Amino acid sequence: MQVVGISYDSVEILKDFAERESITFPLLSDEGSRTIRAYGIEDKEGYPHPGTYLVVKDATVHAALFLEGYRDRHPSTAIINAAKKIGS
């Protein structure tokens, strides 16, 4: 399993963010939002729905976890439990 983050922010913004927040997994820039649109995860205004998506090797989303607000994320235990369900 590989953890990555993806955002429409530029490489420079993501690099600064990763350094400031001590993020050790890759943050990928989708500046043109092509990947975001391909997965159909944008809202009416074209912004991606912030959340956690579990994507398997065939590039399909097998789980999507959301919380209220754009800053909150699920704890790692919730993500691990969702990943275990995919594997079963």
Sequence and secondary structure as in RCSB ss.txt:
>XXXX:A:sequence
MQVVGISYDSVEILKDFAERESITFPLLSDEGSRTIRAYGIEDKEGYPHPGTYLVVKDATVHAALFLEGYRDRHP
STAIINAAKKIGS
>XXXX:A:secstr
    EEESS HHHHHHHHHHHT  S EEE TT HHHHHTT B TTS B  SEEEE TTS EEEEE  SSSS    
HHHHHHHHHHHH 
